[in-house]
Amino acid sequence: MSVTRREFLRVSTGAGTATALGGLVGLGANLGPARARAQELRIRDTTTVPSICPFCSVGCATLIHVKDGEIVNIEGDPRSPHNAGTLCPKGAAIYQLHYNPNRPTKVLHREPGAREWEEWDLERAMDRVAELFGETRDDTFIEMLPDGKRAMCTTSVFALGGATLDNEFNHIAQKLMRGMGVVPIENQARI
């Protein structure tokens, strides 16, 4: 196995730094104030916006620090009874949702049988989703059951809500889906 000079320097520098910090801690040096000061400098002159973690159904509270219209830090809210300022690994990585270079930012569509993806604007994509929803609903709509009972539904469309959506949005989504005759309606929080 060959090691490049760059890899050797990276490993040796990391090991040296870890050894030095370990030595300081071993000698009784308290690094807590330095860490607190670094955190304080990171969020100085920012606006703090309370929010909720978007990952699971717990609804952990977060504090989003914004400076000049840009998110600079996201952390758990210590006032929350759910998480008391802590976040799980997924919650701790929320910042990456906003600044991940691999995050899709455009609607991509590929026709059946096509090899290439085509960029669509959001309005065109939403119109296509509505069109397909309407076709599926109309093709599979059941007005009456075989025994003569009125059904007025379709079981070919499934609605799945997200755990981080608030009660008001879930209520509206439920009303919309029920109004369209959709029977299987679920929420990610229960799955």
N, C-alpha and C positions, 0 to 999 in steps of 0.2 A: 504494500500500500504506500503510495507516494503522498507526501504532505506538501502543499504549496507553502511558500514563505508567508503569504497572507493568512492562511489558515493557522499556521504556527503562531504568528503574532497575535491573532485574535484569541486563540486558546490561552496562550501564555499571559496576555494582558488580563483576560477574564479571571484566570486563576490567581494572578498577583493581586488584583483588586479584591477578590473574595478573601484571600489570605489576610490582606491588610485590614479589611473591615472586621473579619473574624477576630483578629488580634486586638483591635480596639474594643470590641464587645467583650472579649475574654479578659481584658484589663479593667473592665468595669465602666468603660465609656458609654454614656447614654446617648444614643443617636435619635431618640424621640424628638427633642426640640428641633434638631436639624430637619427632620422629616416634616414636622409641623410647619416650620418656616417655609420650606419648599412648597408645601401645599398652599400656604397663605399667599405666597408670591404668584402662584399659578392662577389663582382666582381673584386677584386684586383688580379693582375697577371693572368688575363684571356685573351683569344683571342676573339675578338668580330667579329661575322660573321653575315652579314645582310641576312635576309630571308623574307619570306612571310607567313602569317597565312594560314593554310590549310583548314579552315572551310567553308567560304562562298565566294561569288563572288566579294566582295569588294577588296580583295587583300591588307589588312593592312600590313604594313611593320613591321618587328620585328628585334630585335637584340638578337642573341643567343650568350651567353657567355660560352666559352669552356675552361676548365682547365684540362690538362693531358689527353686529348682525351674524357673527360666526359662533358656533358652539365650540367652547374651549375645554370644557370638562363636564362630565356627568358622574354623579355619585349618589349613593343611597341617602335618603332623608332620615336623619335621626329622630324626627318627630313621629315617624310612622309606627303604629302599633303592629303592623305586619312584619316589617323587616328591621326596625330600629336602627336604620342607617347602613345595614349590610346589604349586599347584593350577591346573588349566586354568580358562577362564572359567566353564564349567558347575560345576566343583567350587567355585570361589570364590563361587558364588551359592547354595550349599547352604542358607544361613541363610534364604533366601526360601522354601524348601520348607516351613518351619515357620510362617512369619509372613506368608504371602501371603494377602491378603484375598480373592483370587479362587480359592483352593484349595477344591475340593469337600470337604465334610465330612459329607455325607449321601448315602445311597443313593437314587438317583432311578430310577424305572422308568416306562416309557411302553408301554402296551399296543399291540399292532399296530393301526394305523389311528387311534390316539388322537392328539389334538393337544396335550394337556397332560401334563406330568410329574407323577408321584405320588411322595411320599416314603414309603420303606419302612424299617422297622427292619432292622438287619443280619441278624438271625436269619431273618426272612422272605426276605430276598434270597438268603442262603446256601441255604435250603431250596429256593428256586426254581431256583438254579443246579444243585443236586444232582439235582433232578427232571428238568430238561432234559438234563443229562449222562446220566442213567440211561435216559431215553427214546431219546436218540440212539444210545447204545451198544446197547441192546436191539434197536432197529430195524435197525441196520446190522451186527450181529455176524455174523462168518463162522466157522462151526465147521469146515467142510471145503472145500477147494479143489475145482474141477471134476475134477482128476486123482486125487482121493481122499486127498490129504495133509491131515493135521490142521492147521488154521490157528489157531483160537481167538483171533481178533483183530477189531478194528474199525479202519478207516482213516478214519472220519468224524470223529474227535476228534483234535485236535492239542494237544500239550503244549509250552509254551514256558517255560523257566526264565529267571530273571534273572541277570545277571553278578555282581551284588553278593550273591547268596545264597551262603552257605557250602557247602562240600562235603557236610557232613552233611545239610543240608536238601535239596540237589539229589539226594543218594542216596535219601532217603526219598521225594521226589516221583517219582523214576524208578521206584522199587519200586511205588508206588501206581499209577502210570499203566500199567506193565507188567502188574500184577495185574488191572487193569481191561480189559486187552487192547488198549491204545493202542499203535500202532506208531510213528507219527511223533512222536518226542520230540527236542526241540532245546533249545539253550541260547543265550541272547542273546549270550553272549561270542563265539560262532563266526559270528554273522550279520554 
